[in-house]
Amino acid sequence: MKEKIDYLNRELQGMPLVDALAFVIKNFEGKKVFSTSFGIEDQALTHFLAPYAEFITTFTLDTGRQFTETYEVFQRTQNKYPALNVQTFFPDAEDVNTYVSKHGVNGFYNSIENRKECCRIRKVVPLQRAIKGAELWITGLRAEQSENRSDMQFLEWDEANQLVKYNPLLHYSLKETEALIDTYNIPLNSLYKKGYLSIGCAPCTRALAEGEPFRAGRWWWEDGKKECGLHIHTDKNY
């Protein structure tokens, strides 16, 4: 697999987005999935992946704590791209009830451990169901989103999930991503124009102040590197 990934990454250098998507989809014969949280990057990819709806399973993780605006853009996206047939994966109700009983409905504010456990229950566990059996996972990750993501490749072996992860917008800047949205009239979460550049669960997301980095509005009460556990970039050994 390492040789295949290295080869494909070399071929993808400088390739236009439309061609790159077609190239990668052609080179993976197994189950292919695309995860969307309806953020700006995922919305841009939705537009370009819509023609491949019959070859890709599109899914979203509904944590139960989403913004109303996220559901609104979900509906608008379904209306514009009905062929994608977005599948929704929810957390296990018993896991949520156990967490709330132990830590409280907003117990994630009390410690990093509590917050990560909430993310695990509401995101990571449902993700495992969503990507089960997949060979390729397409994401909207961009290198400039955070320090954690700055050394990614277009295609990477995800050791934890035992599949290949593909990041088509890896080298896109935020302005370039916004240009795709404007050019193709792609539905966008209305919170984005209000300073919510990275949108997660409502209790864990705030608008950015001027000059703050892209993900500063996520889990803003915590210090250091902040991820929910969906995307881990520590294993580069394939």
C-alpha positions in Angstrom: 0.0 0.0 0.0 2.9 2.4 0.7 4.1 2.1 -2.8 0.7 2.8 -4.2 0.1 5.8 -2.0 3.5 7.3 -2.8 2.9 6.8 -6.5 -0.5 8.4 -6.4 0.7 11.4 -4.3 3.4 12.1 -6.9 0.8 12.0 -9.7 -1.5 14.3 -7.8 1.0 17.1 -7.5 -0.3 20.1 -9.4 -3.3 18.2 -10.8 -6.5 20.3 -10.9 -9.2 19.4 -8.4 -11.7 18.0 -10.9 -9.0 15.8 -12.5 -7.6 14.7 -9.1 -10.9 13.5 -7.8 -11.6 11.5 -11.0 -8.0 10.0 -10.8 -8.3 8.9 -7.2 -11.8 7.5 -7.5 -10.6 5.5 -10.5 -7.6 4.1 -8.6 -9.6 2.7 -5.7 -12.0 -0.1 -6.5 -13.4 -0.8 -3.0 -15.9 1.1 -0.9 -15.4 4.8 -1.0 -16.9 7.2 1.6 -17.1 11.0 1.9 -17.7 12.6 5.3 -19.4 16.0 5.5 -20.1 18.2 8.4 -21.5 20.8 6.0 -18.6 23.2 6.7 -17.2 25.3 3.8 -14.6 22.7 2.7 -17.1 19.8 2.7 -19.6 21.9 0.8 -17.1 22.7 -1.9 -16.2 19.0 -2.2 -19.9 18.0 -2.2 -20.3 20.0 -5.4 -17.5 18.3 -7.2 -18.3 14.8 -5.9 -22.0 14.9 -6.8 -21.3 13.5 -10.3 -19.7 10.4 -8.7 -22.7 9.8 -6.3 -23.1 6.2 -7.6 -19.5 5.4 -6.6 -19.3 7.1 -3.2 -21.2 6.9 0.0 -21.7 10.3 1.5 -22.4 10.5 5.3 -22.6 12.9 8.1 -22.3 12.5 11.9 -25.3 14.0 13.8 -24.0 14.4 17.4 -27.4 15.7 18.6 -25.9 19.0 19.6 -25.7 20.7 16.2 -26.6 24.3 15.3 -30.0 24.9 13.7 -28.1 26.6 10.9 -26.3 23.3 10.2 -29.5 21.5 9.7 -30.7 24.3 7.4 -27.7 24.0 5.2 -28.0 20.2 5.3 -31.5 20.5 3.8 -30.4 23.0 1.2 -27.6 20.7 0.2 -29.9 17.8 -0.2 -32.2 19.9 -2.4 -29.3 20.9 -4.6 -27.5 17.6 -4.8 -30.3 14.9 -4.3 -28.2 12.2 -6.0 -25.7 12.2 -3.0 -28.3 10.8 -0.6 -26.5 11.8 2.5 -26.6 9.1 5.2 -26.8 10.2 8.8 -25.1 8.4 11.7 -26.2 9.1 15.3 -24.5 8.3 18.6 -25.8 5.4 20.6 -28.6 6.6 22.9 -27.4 4.4 25.8 -23.9 5.8 25.6 -25.2 9.4 25.7 -27.5 8.6 28.6 -24.7 7.1 30.6 -22.4 10.1 29.9 -25.1 12.6 30.9 -25.9 10.7 34.1 -22.2 10.6 35.0 -21.0 14.1 33.9 -24.1 16.2 33.3 -25.5 17.4 30.0 -22.7 19.9 29.5 -20.0 18.0 31.4 -17.5 18.5 28.6 -16.7 21.9 30.0 -15.3 20.5 33.2 -12.2 18.8 31.9 -10.4 17.8 28.7 -11.0 14.2 29.5 -14.7 14.7 29.7 -14.8 16.7 26.5 -12.8 14.0 24.6 -15.1 11.3 26.0 -18.1 13.3 24.7 -16.5 13.5 21.3 -15.7 9.8 21.3 -19.4 8.9 22.0 -20.9 11.4 19.7 -18.4 11.3 16.8 -15.7 8.7 16.9 -17.9 5.7 17.7 -20.5 6.6 15.0 -17.7 7.2 12.6 -16.6 3.6 12.9 -20.0 2.5 11.7 -20.0 5.0 8.9 -16.6 3.9 7.5 -16.9 0.2 8.1 -15.6 -1.7 5.1 -14.3 1.3 3.3 -11.1 1.4 1.4 -11.0 5.2 0.8 -12.2 8.0 3.0 -12.5 11.5 1.4 -12.3 14.5 3.7 -12.3 18.2 3.6 -9.1 18.7 5.6 -6.8 21.6 4.6 -3.2 22.0 5.7 -3.6 25.5 6.9 -6.5 24.7 9.2 -4.3 23.9 12.2 -0.7 23.0 13.1 -1.8 19.3 13.5 -2.7 19.2 9.8 0.3 21.1 8.3 2.3 18.1 7.3 -0.4 16.0 5.7 -0.3 14.4 2.3 -3.1 14.2 -0.3 -3.3 10.5 0.4 -2.3 8.9 3.7 -2.7 5.6 5.4 -4.9 5.9 8.4 -3.6 3.2 10.7 -6.3 3.6 13.3 -9.1 3.0 10.8 -7.2 0.8 8.4 -8.0 2.7 5.2 -6.6 5.4 2.9 -7.6 8.9 3.7 -7.8 11.4 0.8 -7.6 15.2 1.4 -8.4 16.8 -2.0 -8.4 20.4 -0.7 -5.1 19.9 1.1 -3.3 22.9 -0.4 -6.3 25.1 -0.9 -6.3 28.4 1.1 -9.4 29.6 2.7 -9.8 32.3 0.1 -9.5 29.7 -2.7 -12.2 27.6 -1.0 -14.5 30.6 -0.6 -14.0 31.3 -4.4 -15.3 27.8 -5.2 -18.4 28.5 -3.1 -19.0 31.8 -4.9 -18.2 30.5 -8.4 -20.6 27.5 -8.2 -23.2 29.0 -5.9 -22.8 26.2 -3.4 -24.9 26.3 -0.2 -23.0 27.7 2.8 -23.9 27.6 6.5 -25.2 31.0 7.4 -23.0 31.0 10.5 -19.9 31.2 8.3 -20.5 34.9 7.5 -20.9 35.6 11.2 -17.3 34.5 12.0 -17.9 30.7 12.5 -15.2 29.5 10.2 -15.0 26.0 11.7 -18.4 24.8 12.8 -18.9 21.8 15.2 -21.4 21.2 18.0 -23.2 24.3 19.2 -22.0 24.2 22.8 -18.4 23.8 21.7 -18.1 26.4 18.9 -18.0 30.2 19.0 -17.3 32.9 16.4 -13.7 34.0 15.9 -12.4 37.3 17.0 -10.5 39.3 14.4 -7.0 37.8 13.8 -7.7 34.5 15.6 -6.6 31.2 13.9 -9.0 29.1 12.0 -9.9 26.6 14.8 -9.7 29.0 17.8 -13.5 28.9 18.0 -13.5 25.2 18.7 -13.3 24.1 22.4 -12.1 27.7 23.1 -11.8 27.0 26.8 -9.0 24.5 26.2 -5.3 25.2 25.6 -2.9 23.5 23.1 -3.7 21.3 20.1 -7.4 20.7 19.8 -8.9 17.7 17.8 -12.0 15.6 18.4 -10.4 12.3 17.6 -11.8 11.8 14.1 -8.5 12.8 12.4 -5.3 11.6 14.0 -2.0 12.4 12.1 0.6 10.7 14.3 1.3 7.6 12.2 3.3 8.3 9.1 4.6 4.8 8.6 1.7 3.4 6.6 
